[in-house]
Amino acid sequence: MAKIILINPNYYEDIFYKSKVRAAISHGTISLGLLCIAAPLLKKGYKVKILDLNLTNNPSNYLEKEIKEFNPDFAGITATTPLIKKSYQIATAIKEINAQISVLVGGPHPSALPEDVLKESKIDCVVKRRG
């Protein structure tokens, strides 16, 4: 059965880099959207790992370590417009580790501009919202 890693890009540093509020933020949250994607995949027997890059002080090293250890067949990244460039960086990093991993992206930005996302990045597939 395929192995799938679902990734929430790191954004705490971008949002709170100059703020003292950052210290008060709980890093124990996880993307509900990624959980909703993971649940049916797990039920079907896929091996799924959720990676929240906000839960580490060194997202790049954490991503590299997890990709090498888990060795997924697919990597799914969630992306809003403010995080699309970060998603591109994550896709590039994944492809540098293992070019055979299929990288998918979903979320509001890819749903609105799928062609742009595919042209501007190493992303293999855009998953669009219905409707």
C-alpha positions in Angstrom: 0.0 0.0 0.0 1.2 3.5 -0.8 2.8 5.8 1.8 1.5 9.4 1.9 2.8 12.3 3.8 0.6 15.4 4.3 2.4 18.6 5.1 1.3 21.8 6.7 3.8 24.6 5.7 5.5 26.5 8.5 4.1 30.0 8.9 4.7 31.0 12.5 8.0 32.6 11.8 6.6 34.6 8.9 3.6 35.9 10.9 5.2 36.4 14.3 8.8 37.0 13.5 8.9 40.4 15.3 6.2 39.7 17.8 6.4 38.7 21.4 3.0 37.1 20.9 4.8 34.1 19.3 5.9 32.8 22.7 2.3 32.6 23.8 1.1 30.6 20.7 0.3 27.0 21.2 2.2 24.8 18.7 0.1 21.8 19.6 -2.5 22.4 16.8 -2.8 20.4 13.6 -4.6 21.2 10.4 -8.2 19.9 10.5 -8.2 19.7 6.7 -5.2 17.4 6.7 -6.8 15.2 9.3 -10.0 15.0 7.2 -7.8 13.9 4.2 -5.8 11.4 6.4 -8.8 9.6 7.9 -10.3 8.0 4.8 -6.8 7.1 3.5 -6.0 5.3 6.8 -9.4 3.6 6.6 -8.4 2.3 3.1 -5.1 0.9 4.5 -2.7 3.6 3.3 0.2 4.5 5.5 -0.2 8.2 6.3 1.9 10.7 8.2 1.0 14.3 9.0 3.9 16.7 9.2 3.3 20.1 10.7 6.3 22.2 10.0 5.2 24.7 12.6 6.1 22.2 15.4 9.8 22.5 15.0 12.5 25.2 15.2 14.2 23.9 12.1 11.5 23.1 9.4 14.0 22.4 6.6 15.9 19.8 8.6 12.7 18.3 10.0 11.2 18.0 6.5 14.4 16.3 5.1 14.6 13.9 8.0 11.0 12.9 7.8 11.0 12.5 4.0 14.1 10.3 4.1 12.8 8.2 7.0 9.2 7.7 5.8 10.1 7.6 2.1 6.6 8.4 0.9 5.2 7.7 -2.5 3.1 10.9 -2.4 3.5 14.2 -0.6 0.4 16.4 -0.2 0.9 20.1 0.8 -1.8 22.5 1.9 -1.5 26.0 0.5 -3.2 29.3 1.0 -2.2 32.3 -1.0 0.2 33.7 1.7 1.9 30.3 1.9 2.1 29.3 -1.8 5.8 30.3 -2.2 6.5 28.3 1.0 4.7 25.3 -0.6 6.8 25.7 -3.7 10.0 25.6 -1.5 8.7 22.5 0.2 8.0 20.8 -3.1 11.5 21.6 -4.4 13.1 20.3 -1.2 11.1 17.0 -1.6 12.1 16.6 -5.2 15.7 17.2 -4.3 15.5 14.4 -1.7 13.7 12.0 -4.0 12.5 13.0 -7.5 10.2 10.0 -7.6 7.9 11.3 -4.9 4.7 12.7 -6.5 4.0 16.1 -5.0 0.4 17.3 -4.8 -0.9 20.6 -3.5 -4.4 21.6 -2.5 -6.1 24.5 -0.8 -7.6 27.9 -1.7 -4.7 29.2 -3.8 -4.2 26.1 -6.0 -7.9 25.8 -6.5 -8.1 29.3 -7.8 -4.9 29.3 -9.9 -4.1 25.7 -10.7 -2.2 26.4 -14.0 0.0 29.0 -12.4 0.9 26.7 -9.5 1.9 24.0 -12.0 4.0 26.4 -14.1 5.7 28.1 -11.2 6.8 25.0 -9.2 8.0 21.4 -9.0 4.4 20.4 -8.0 3.1 17.4 -10.0 -0.6 17.8 -9.4 -3.1 20.3 -8.1 -6.1 19.0 -6.2 -9.0 21.5 -6.7 -12.0 22.1 -4.5 -15.3 21.0 -5.9 -17.8 23.6 -6.8 
